[in-house]
Amino acid sequence: MGDRADIRIRLLLTFGAASGLVAVIMGALAAHALPTGQIETVRTAAQYQGIHAIALLATGAVALTHRNLWLETAGWLFVSGTLVFCGSLYLKTLGGITALAPVTPFGGAAFMIGWACLALGSWRLRPVV
């Protein structure tokens, strides 16, 4: 590994692993340390983050051996969705920052488009010989 594509894919895998860690931390925070009114929002964000952390790890693992622009695009859309969707919910709930609330749906859209790209990229996979 050494070219730019390898570095980008390693970044996706690293973000996926770190994102999984943050999802568990935020889920624990929601379960044990938040007032009732904040639990559901943080739980939702942590759930979406955890799901997309796993999707990102799987996408990155496949992209290591199957170079495919659709797969890499899906990965970066999962990263964007996590930062925008989950991040805006965490900031709103834990930091009282509501100015980013209007961008939350764009994070959800990034997740959806990412799944579509993953489907296209998966369809285009060829066996490694």
Contacts in CASP RR format, 6 or more apart in sequence:
PFRMAT RR
TARGET T0000
AUTHOR 0000-0000-0000
METHOD contacts of the structure
MODEL  1
MGDRADIRIRLLLTFGAASGLVAVIMGALAAHALPTGQIETVRTAAQYQG
IHAIALLATGAVALTHRNLWLETAGWLFVSGTLVFCGSLYLKTLGGITAL
APVTPFGGAAFMIGWACLALGSWRLRPVV
1 7 0 8 1.000
1 10 0 8 1.000
5 67 0 8 1.000
5 72 0 8 1.000
6 64 0 8 1.000
8 72 0 8 1.000
9 60 0 8 1.000
9 63 0 8 1.000
9 64 0 8 1.000
9 72 0 8 1.000
12 56 0 8 1.000
12 59 0 8 1.000
12 60 0 8 1.000
12 63 0 8 1.000
12 72 0 8 1.000
12 75 0 8 1.000
12 76 0 8 1.000
12 79 0 8 1.000
13 56 0 8 1.000
13 57 0 8 1.000
13 60 0 8 1.000
13 61 0 8 1.000
15 56 0 8 1.000
15 79 0 8 1.000
15 82 0 8 1.000
16 53 0 8 1.000
16 56 0 8 1.000
16 57 0 8 1.000
16 79 0 8 1.000
17 53 0 8 1.000
17 57 0 8 1.000
19 49 0 8 1.000
19 50 0 8 1.000
19 52 0 8 1.000
19 53 0 8 1.000
19 56 0 8 1.000
19 82 0 8 1.000
20 49 0 8 1.000
20 50 0 8 1.000
20 53 0 8 1.000
20 54 0 8 1.000
22 49 0 8 1.000
23 46 0 8 1.000
23 47 0 8 1.000
23 49 0 8 1.000
23 50 0 8 1.000
23 53 0 8 1.000
24 46 0 8 1.000
24 50 0 8 1.000
26 42 0 8 1.000
26 45 0 8 1.000
26 46 0 8 1.000
26 49 0 8 1.000
26 90 0 8 1.000
27 42 0 8 1.000
27 43 0 8 1.000
27 46 0 8 1.000
29 42 0 8 1.000
30 38 0 8 1.000
30 39 0 8 1.000
30 42 0 8 1.000
30 43 0 8 1.000
30 46 0 8 1.000
31 39 0 8 1.000
31 43 0 8 1.000
34 42 0 8 1.000
34 93 0 8 1.000
38 93 0 8 1.000
38 94 0 8 1.000
41 89 0 8 1.000
41 92 0 8 1.000
41 93 0 8 1.000
42 89 0 8 1.000
42 90 0 8 1.000
42 93 0 8 1.000
42 94 0 8 1.000
44 89 0 8 1.000
45 85 0 8 1.000
45 86 0 8 1.000
45 87 0 8 1.000
45 89 0 8 1.000
45 90 0 8 1.000
45 93 0 8 1.000
46 86 0 8 1.000
48 82 0 8 1.000
48 85 0 8 1.000
48 86 0 8 1.000
48 111 0 8 1.000
49 82 0 8 1.000
49 86 0 8 1.000
52 78 0 8 1.000
52 81 0 8 1.000
52 82 0 8 1.000
52 111 0 8 1.000
53 82 0 8 1.000
55 75 0 8 1.000
55 78 0 8 1.000
55 115 0 8 1.000
55 118 0 8 1.000
56 75 0 8 1.000
56 78 0 8 1.000
56 79 0 8 1.000
56 82 0 8 1.000
59 71 0 8 1.000
59 74 0 8 1.000
59 75 0 8 1.000
59 78 0 8 1.000
59 118 0 8 1.000
60 71 0 8 1.000
60 75 0 8 1.000
62 71 0 8 1.000
62 122 0 8 1.000
62 125 0 8 1.000
63 71 0 8 1.000
63 72 0 8 1.000
63 75 0 8 1.000
65 128 0 8 1.000
66 125 0 8 1.000
66 126 0 8 1.000
66 128 0 8 1.000
68 121 0 8 1.000
68 124 0 8 1.000
68 125 0 8 1.000
70 117 0 8 1.000
70 118 0 8 1.000
70 120 0 8 1.000
70 121 0 8 1.000
70 124 0 8 1.000
71 117 0 8 1.000
71 118 0 8 1.000
71 121 0 8 1.000
71 122 0 8 1.000
73 114 0 8 1.000
73 117 0 8 1.000
74 114 0 8 1.000
74 115 0 8 1.000
74 117 0 8 1.000
74 118 0 8 1.000
74 121 0 8 1.000
75 114 0 8 1.000
75 117 0 8 1.000
75 118 0 8 1.000
77 110 0 8 1.000
77 111 0 8 1.000
77 113 0 8 1.000
77 114 0 8 1.000
77 117 0 8 1.000
78 110 0 8 1.000
78 111 0 8 1.000
78 114 0 8 1.000
80 107 0 8 1.000
80 110 0 8 1.000
81 106 0 8 1.000
81 107 0 8 1.000
81 108 0 8 1.000
81 110 0 8 1.000
81 111 0 8 1.000
84 103 0 8 1.000
84 104 0 8 1.000
84 106 0 8 1.000
84 107 0 8 1.000
84 108 0 8 1.000
84 110 0 8 1.000
85 104 0 8 1.000
85 106 0 8 1.000
85 107 0 8 1.000
85 108 0 8 1.000
85 110 0 8 1.000
85 111 0 8 1.000
87 100 0 8 1.000
88 100 0 8 1.000
88 101 0 8 1.000
88 103 0 8 1.000
88 104 0 8 1.000
88 107 0 8 1.000
89 104 0 8 1.000
91 97 0 8 1.000
91 100 0 8 1.000
92 98 0 8 1.000
92 100 0 8 1.000
92 101 0 8 1.000
END
